[in-house]
Amino acid sequence: MKCDKIRNLLPGYLDGALPGSMRSAQHGEMGEHLAGCHDCRQELARYQELFSWMSRVERVAPPPDLAVRIRIAVSEAREEATFAARMGIWRDRAELVLKNILEPLALPVTGGLVVALLVFAVVIQVLGVSVPLGAVVNDSPSNLLQPARVESLAPFPITGLGDNTGGGVHPLLVEATVDRNGEAVSYRILSGLDDESVRRQLDQVMMFSRFRPELSFGRPTADGHVVLSFSEVHVRG
């Protein structure tokens, strides 16, 4: 046997408690080794001196309630371990239930949200955007986007449009652009006579006319449009 193994077995050699089923054989081998190895004998002598000092130490008697305290500590440790195990089981069950419930609902909820957004966009488009350009009415529209309209038209007649009794001249149709202050900032002639005289008269009419601006959610906006129709009738005697 080598010295390292011998030194690991020295405490059991002194106590007569060598491990394994070959205790007597190991004890004999260790005796032969110690007889011829000076270093191992010195290590054995140190162990013997240590055991001698330990045998002289007065033994301290354990407290009388030590056994009870040990049993209580063991019981509390068992209860804590049982509680932790139960909490782990309940947590695993809750995670499993949530996973089984929420995962099948994830796709329908996402799809429902997308559909709701699309429906909202369509409703806004229908209520707000699709307002006819030239719809000038006196009723109060219930749409979120209310078109511009005439509040008061200047009392200046538009002359020189020609005689439309024979069907050769059509009424003058004008589209005015209204700003957020209710003023006509520009206009264009959609149909009818378009010359310098007519435009001078239209400039005067637009300057002294008042409009209600286009309303978006109740707030005035720019670039509203109003369609105006002018006609001139000649009566022959």
C-alpha positions, 0 to 999 in steps of 0.5 A, a space after each residue: 500500500 502507498 503512503 497516501 492511502 495509508 495516511 487516509 486510513 490512519 484514523 480508522 486504524 487507531 480506532 479499529 474501524 477500517 472500512 470494507 470487508 478486508 479489515 484484518 488484511 488491511 490492518 496487517 498491510 498497514 502494520 507492515 507498512 508502518 514498520 518500514 515507513 518513518 514518515 507514516 509512523 510520524 503521522 500516526 504518532 501525531 494522530 495518537 497525540 491528538 486522540 490523547 488530548 481529545 480524551 482529556 477534554 471534559 465532555 459537555 452534557 447536551 441540554 435536557 430538551 435537545 431531543 425535543 428541539 430536534 424533533 420540532 425543527 425536523 417537523 417544521 422543516 417537513 411542513 415547510 417542504 410540504 407547503 413549498 411542494 404544494 405551492 409548486 403543484 398549484 403554480 404548475 396547475 395554474 400555468 397549465 390552465 392559463 396556457 390552455 385557455 389563453 393560447 386558443 384565444 390569442 388568435 381570435 382576439 387578435 383577429 377581432 381587434 383587426 376586424 374592429 379597426 377595419 370596421 372603425 376605419 370604414 365607418 369613419 370613411 363613410 361618415 366623414 370622407 364620402 360627403 358630396 363635394 357640391 352638396 349645399 343644403 340648409 339642414 344640419 348634417 349629422 356627419 362628423 365632417 360637415 361641408 361648407 355652405 352659404 350663410 349669406 350671398 351678396 345681393 349683386 346680380 350676375 348679368 351678361 350670361 345670355 338668354 337661356 330661354 332657347 336652350 343655347 346658354 346654360 346657367 353659370 355653375 361656380 365652385 368656391 373654395 372657403 377657408 376656415 374663417 368662412 371667406 371665399 379664397 378662390 373659385 372656378 367656373 365649372 360650366 357656363 359663360 367664362 369671360 372677363 366681365 363675368 369674372 369681375 362680377 363673380 369677384 364682387 359677389 365672392 368678396 361680399 358673401 359669407 360662408 360657413 367653413 367646413 367642420 371636422 368634428 365641430 372644428 373649422 377647417 380650410 379648403 371647404 367647397 361650395 357650388 353656386 348656380 347663377 342664371 339670367 332670365 330675360 323677359 320679352 314684352 
